[in-house]
């Protein structure tokens, strides 16, 4: 019996050492901002829950080189950023990414509403992100996954229909076959917000989120509009 106990102890120690050796995992950093927002219309709010003004969107695509379009509700917009991550997976299921501090270089521009929404077409409620290859709409609903995903889809459909002349049926089909619907934040237990995004590829029929910016030759590092 003693020999069996000694053998078991040796096996357990070996297994522990093996686990420690396997635990060394590395991957490239992909910095992003979890929080980007302007002041809301009515009164000061926490970064959670997020909303039309932005906030804790936790979208990993809000990173280097991205453009984020936010509404301006007050003079100066009162832009706020923070919650930087070196890496974060879609959903941020444990409630945290690789949290870091850092410096952020931003270029801010103001676009008049009639530049982005000619004739009031395709008006979005929530922030829109643009990358080199895609544009992205957000959906934000407190603790309701089906509704937050529906909002992200509706926001993308508004832009396709209002900005680029799709019919509602065409927008639905296009988003179904080429759009990527996913979750930015799906934490448990969740006391804040569930956040979804619809990622729309840039093609000739919809090269940017807003028709008014189509012919611009330069894209700022981040943008806000009024």
C-alpha positions in Angstrom: 0.0 0.0 0.0 2.9 2.3 0.8 4.5 1.8 -2.6 1.2 2.6 -4.3 0.8 5.8 -2.3 4.4 6.8 -3.2 3.7 6.1 -6.9 0.5 8.1 -6.8 2.3 11.1 -5.2 5.0 10.9 -7.9 2.4 10.8 -10.7 0.6 13.8 -9.2 3.8 15.8 -8.9 4.7 15.0 -12.5 1.2 16.0 -13.7 1.5 19.3 -11.9 4.9 20.0 -13.5 3.5 19.1 -16.9 0.6 21.5 -16.4 2.9 24.3 -15.5 5.0 23.7 -18.6 1.9 23.8 -20.8 0.6 27.0 -19.2 3.1 29.2 -21.0 0.8 30.7 -23.7 1.6 33.7 -25.8 -0.1 35.6 -28.7 0.3 38.9 -30.5 -1.1 42.0 -28.8 -4.1 43.7 -30.4 -4.7 47.0 -28.5 -8.2 48.3 -28.3 -10.3 50.7 -26.3 -13.2 49.3 -24.3 -14.7 52.7 -23.6 -15.2 55.5 -26.1 -18.0 57.9 -25.6 -19.2 61.5 -25.7 -21.4 63.1 -23.1 -25.1 62.0 -23.4 -27.9 64.5 -23.9 -29.4 64.7 -20.4 -27.1 64.0 -17.4 -23.9 62.4 -16.4 -23.9 58.6 -16.6 -21.6 55.7 -15.9 -19.7 54.0 -18.7 -22.0 51.1 -18.1 -24.5 50.6 -19.4 -23.4 51.8 -22.9 -25.9 53.6 -25.1 -26.3 55.8 -28.1 -23.5 58.1 -26.8 -21.1 55.2 -26.6 -19.6 54.0 -23.3 -18.3 50.6 -22.5 -18.8 49.1 -26.0 -16.0 46.6 -25.6 -15.7 46.1 -29.3 -12.3 44.7 -30.1 -12.5 46.4 -33.6 -12.3 49.8 -31.9 -8.5 49.7 -32.1 -5.6 51.1 -34.1 -6.6 52.7 -37.3 -10.4 52.5 -36.7 -12.8 55.3 -37.2 -15.6 55.6 -34.6 -18.6 57.9 -35.4 -20.4 59.2 -32.4 -23.2 61.8 -32.0 -22.3 65.3 -30.6 -24.8 66.3 -27.9 -23.0 69.2 -26.3 -20.5 71.9 -27.4 -17.1 70.2 -27.6 -18.6 66.7 -27.5 -16.8 66.0 -24.2 -15.1 62.9 -25.7 -14.0 60.3 -23.2 -11.8 57.1 -23.7 -10.4 54.4 -21.5 -10.5 50.7 -20.6 -7.6 49.8 -22.8 -6.9 46.1 -23.5 -3.8 44.5 -25.1 -6.2 41.7 -26.2 -9.8 40.8 -25.8 -11.9 38.1 -27.4 -15.4 38.5 -28.7 -17.8 38.3 -25.8 -15.2 39.1 -23.1 -16.9 36.2 -21.3 -15.0 36.4 -18.0 -15.6 40.2 -17.8 -12.0 41.1 -18.5 -9.5 41.2 -21.3 -5.7 41.8 -20.9 -6.1 45.1 -19.1 -3.3 47.7 -19.7 -2.5 51.4 -19.5 -1.2 53.3 -22.4 -1.2 56.4 -24.6 -3.7 57.0 -27.3 -3.2 59.3 -30.3 -6.6 60.5 -31.7 -7.5 62.7 -34.6 -11.0 64.2 -34.1 -13.2 65.7 -36.8 -16.7 67.1 -36.8 -19.1 66.2 -39.6 -22.3 68.1 -39.9 -25.4 65.8 -39.7 -26.5 66.8 -43.2 -23.2 65.6 -44.6 -23.7 62.1 -43.2 -27.5 61.9 -43.5 -28.6 63.7 -46.7 -32.3 64.1 -46.7 -32.4 62.4 -43.3 -31.7 59.0 -44.8 -30.4 56.1 -42.7 -30.2 57.8 -39.3 -28.5 55.5 -36.8 -29.0 55.6 -33.0 -25.8 54.0 -31.9 -22.1 54.5 -32.7 -20.7 53.2 -36.0 -17.1 51.9 -36.4 -15.2 51.8 -39.7 -12.1 49.8 -40.5 -10.1 49.5 -43.7 -12.2 46.6 -44.8 -15.6 46.8 -43.0 -18.0 49.1 -41.2 -19.7 48.0 -38.0 -23.0 48.9 -36.3 -23.7 48.3 -32.6 -26.7 47.1 -30.6 -27.0 47.8 -26.9 -29.7 46.4 -24.7 -29.4 45.8 -21.0 -29.3 42.1 -20.2 -31.2 40.9 -23.3 -29.2 39.1 -26.0 -31.9 38.6 -28.6 -32.9 42.3 -28.5 -29.3 43.6 -28.6 -28.5 41.5 -31.6 -31.7 42.7 -33.3 -30.7 46.3 -32.7 -27.3 45.8 -34.3 -29.0 44.2 -37.4 -31.6 47.0 -37.6 -28.8 49.7 -37.5 -27.0 48.1 -40.4 -30.2 47.7 -42.4 -30.9 51.5 -41.8 -27.6 52.4 -43.4 -28.0 50.0 -46.4 -31.5 51.2 -47.1 -31.2 54.9 -46.3 -27.6 55.5 -47.4 -27.1 53.1 -50.3 -30.6 52.5 -51.8 -31.1 48.8 -50.8 -34.6 47.6 -50.4 -35.4 46.2 -46.9 -35.5 42.8 -48.5 -32.1 43.3 -50.2 -30.6 44.5 -46.9 -31.9 41.5 -45.1 -30.5 39.1 -47.7 -27.1 40.8 -47.9 -26.6 40.9 -44.2 -27.6 37.2 -44.0 -25.1 36.1 -46.6 -22.2 38.5 -46.1 -22.7 40.3 -42.7 -21.1 38.9 -39.5 -23.3 39.2 -36.4 -21.6 38.7 -33.1 -21.3 39.7 -29.5 -18.8 42.2 -28.1 -19.8 41.5 -24.5 -21.4 38.5 -23.0 -20.3 38.4 -19.4 -21.7 36.2 -16.6 -22.9 37.3 -14.1 -23.8 40.5 -16.1 -24.9 43.5 -14.1 -24.4 45.9 -17.1 -24.9 45.7 -20.8 -25.1 43.1 -23.5 -23.5 44.4 -26.7 -23.7 43.1 -30.2 -22.2 44.2 -33.5 -23.0 43.6 -37.2 -19.8 43.7 -39.3 -20.6 44.7 -42.9 -17.9 44.2 -45.6 -17.0 47.1 -47.8 -18.1 46.5 -51.4 -18.8 48.8 -54.3 -22.5 48.9 -53.4 -21.8 50.1 -49.8 -18.1 51.2 -49.6 -18.5 53.2 -46.4 -21.2 53.5 -43.7 -22.2 57.0 -44.8 -22.8 58.1 -48.4 -21.7 61.6 -47.6 -18.2 60.4 -46.8 -17.8 58.3 -49.9 -15.8 60.7 -52.0 -13.4 61.8 -49.2 -9.9 60.9 -49.9 -8.6 60.7 -46.3 -10.1 58.9 -43.3 -9.3 60.3 -39.8 -8.1 58.0 -37.0 -11.4 58.6 -35.2 -14.4 60.7 -36.0 -17.3 62.4 -34.3 -20.3 64.1 -35.9 -23.0 66.6 -34.9 
